[in-house]
């Protein structure tokens, strides 16, 4: 969910990638709800991530399951020495919602 000022540290692609890494069998609707996007926007982002090799999609019955390719580098030149797996690992080590 976005901060009150309207900006976040991660892009929409980053938010979707984190959701897929945390729960690889969730639906587009679930992801859209979690990150505050439309299902169509999530579908386009998932396509971008798959086309870029950052995820693979497996069809499991009527649903999809997603596998992260954690060895790929982040796309921005300033972070190209960091892998997607490093980013997901860092975020997963952070405590969940805390009130300070």
ABEGO torsion letter per residue (X at the ends): XBBAAGBBABBAAAAAAAAAAABAABBAAAAAAAAGBBAAAAAAAAAAAAAAGABBBBBBEABBBBBBBAABBBABAAAAABBAAAAAAAAAABBBBBBX
